[in-house]
């Protein structure tokens, strides 16, 4: 399945699971109804910023928009082969995202990102019912990561842990590409109380 079709299928699946119309998702995400419709049909390559708005409205991590559908996950292998990984390129910045984690369900998701020199991506991420935590480990290069008012400069080997509950930005301030790994996990309100 082509990556834009997978993204579209997941957006539609998550929207349907909430019982939402296209109009309601458009209202909650500030993404136009026509854009969402194109995305769901796999006829559009949305930017990272648009995907983040949809994920926030749907109360899921952005990475879940790249996952396989529920029925595919149930039959999936616990092994992720490098040759089979879903690869997506942000049409606005050119950053490349690879889903490293196997399709089989896990509370942790791993993503590898190649980020071009001099590029920046802004996410309007706000608070959600589900807490989303991530750690960013710089494998090569330098990245500036902003969360709210705080800016961190990370170099090769550095790792940052952060909660996704405010606007964030990823920027490569150098003339050399950067590569980093992202580990994501979600904590639902019930798990915070019981865990």
C-alpha positions in Angstrom: 0.0 0.0 0.0 1.3 3.4 -0.9 2.1 5.7 2.1 -0.5 8.4 1.2 -3.2 5.7 1.0 -2.1 4.3 4.3 -2.3 7.8 5.9 -5.7 8.4 4.4 -7.0 5.1 5.5 -5.9 5.7 9.1 -7.4 9.2 9.2 -10.7 7.8 7.9 -10.5 4.8 10.4 -9.8 7.1 13.3 -12.5 9.6 12.3 -15.1 6.8 11.9 -14.1 5.3 15.3 -15.0 8.7 16.9 -18.2 8.8 14.9 -17.2 12.1 13.4 -18.2 13.6 10.0 -15.7 15.3 7.8 -17.2 18.6 8.8 -16.6 17.9 12.5 -13.0 16.8 12.0 -12.4 19.9 9.9 -13.8 22.1 12.7 -11.8 20.4 15.4 -8.5 20.3 13.4 -8.7 23.7 11.5 -8.0 21.7 8.4 -10.5 22.2 5.6 -13.1 19.6 4.8 -11.8 19.3 1.2 -8.2 18.8 2.3 -9.3 16.0 4.7 -11.4 14.4 1.9 -8.3 14.4 -0.4 -6.1 13.0 2.3 -8.6 10.2 3.1 -8.8 9.2 -0.6 -5.0 9.1 -0.7 -5.0 11.9 -3.3 -2.9 14.4 -1.3 0.5 14.3 0.3 -0.2 16.3 3.4 2.5 18.3 5.2 3.7 17.4 8.7 1.9 20.4 10.1 -1.4 19.3 8.6 -0.9 15.8 9.9 -0.1 17.1 13.4 -3.4 19.1 13.4 -5.4 16.0 12.4 -3.6 13.8 15.0 -4.2 16.4 17.8 -7.9 16.6 16.9 -8.2 12.8 16.8 -6.3 12.6 20.2 -3.6 10.3 18.8 0.2 10.7 18.3 1.1 11.9 14.8 2.9 8.5 14.3 -0.3 6.6 14.6 -1.4 8.1 11.2 1.4 6.1 9.6 0.4 2.8 11.2 -1.5 0.0 9.5 -5.2 -0.5 10.1 -6.6 -2.4 13.1 -7.2 -5.6 11.1 -3.7 -5.5 9.6 -2.0 -5.0 13.0 -3.7 -8.1 14.5 -2.1 -10.3 11.9 1.3 -8.5 11.9 4.7 -9.9 12.6 6.6 -8.6 15.7 9.6 -8.0 13.4 10.2 -4.9 11.3 12.5 -5.5 8.3 14.4 -2.5 7.0 13.4 -3.2 3.4 9.7 -3.2 4.3 9.5 0.1 6.4 7.0 2.8 5.4 8.8 5.9 4.3 7.2 9.3 4.1 8.6 12.6 2.9 7.2 15.9 4.2 6.4 17.9 1.0 7.1 21.2 2.7 10.5 20.6 4.4 11.7 17.5 2.7 12.3 15.6 6.0 12.1 11.9 5.6 10.3 9.7 8.2 10.7 5.9 8.6 8.4 3.9 10.8 11.0 1.6 12.5 8.6 -0.2 14.9 6.9 -3.4 13.8 3.3 -3.2 12.8 2.3 -5.5 15.8 0.9 -3.4 18.6 3.3 -2.0 21.2 3.1 0.9 23.7 6.3 2.2 22.3 6.8 3.5 18.7 10.2 4.1 17.1 10.7 6.5 14.2 13.8 7.4 12.3 14.0 10.9 10.8 16.4 12.4 8.2 16.2 16.1 8.5 17.6 18.4 5.7 20.0 21.2 6.4 18.5 24.6 7.1 14.9 23.3 7.3 12.3 23.9 10.0 8.9 22.2 10.9 6.5 23.8 13.3 3.8 21.8 15.1 0.8 23.6 16.8 0.5 20.6 19.2 -1.8 21.3 22.1 -2.9 19.3 25.1 -4.9 16.1 24.5 -6.8 13.7 26.7 -4.0 11.2 26.2 -0.5 12.2 27.3 2.1 11.7 24.6 5.7 11.5 25.6 8.7 11.3 23.3 12.4 11.0 23.4 14.6 12.3 20.6 18.1 10.8 20.2 20.3 12.6 17.7 22.2 9.9 15.7 24.1 12.4 13.5 24.2 16.2 13.2 22.6 19.0 15.1 18.9 19.9 15.8 17.2 22.7 17.6 14.0 21.6 19.3 11.6 24.1 20.7 8.8 23.3 23.1 6.7 26.3 24.1 9.3 28.9 25.1 12.2 26.5 25.7 14.8 25.8 23.0 17.3 22.9 23.2 20.3 22.5 20.9 21.1 18.8 20.5 24.2 17.4 18.9 25.2 13.9 17.9 24.5 11.5 20.9 22.3 13.9 22.8 18.8 12.8 23.9 15.8 14.9 24.9 12.7 13.7 26.7 9.6 15.8 26.4 5.8 15.7 26.7 3.8 16.8 23.6 1.5 19.3 25.2 2.5 22.6 23.6 3.6 24.0 20.3 6.9 22.5 19.1 9.4 23.2 16.4 12.2 21.1 14.8 15.0 23.0 13.1 18.3 22.0 11.6 20.4 25.2 12.0 23.4 23.7 10.1 24.4 23.1 6.5 24.5 19.4 7.0 21.6 16.9 7.2 20.7 15.5 10.6 19.4 12.1 11.6 17.6 11.2 14.8 15.5 8.5 16.4 12.1 9.3 18.1 10.6 7.0 20.7 6.9 7.7 21.5 4.5 6.4 24.0 1.0 7.4 25.1 -0.4 7.4 28.6 -4.2 7.4 28.9 -5.9 9.1 32.0 -6.8 5.6 33.4 -3.1 4.5 33.2 -1.9 7.6 35.1 -4.3 6.9 38.0 -3.8 3.1 38.0 -0.1 2.8 36.9 
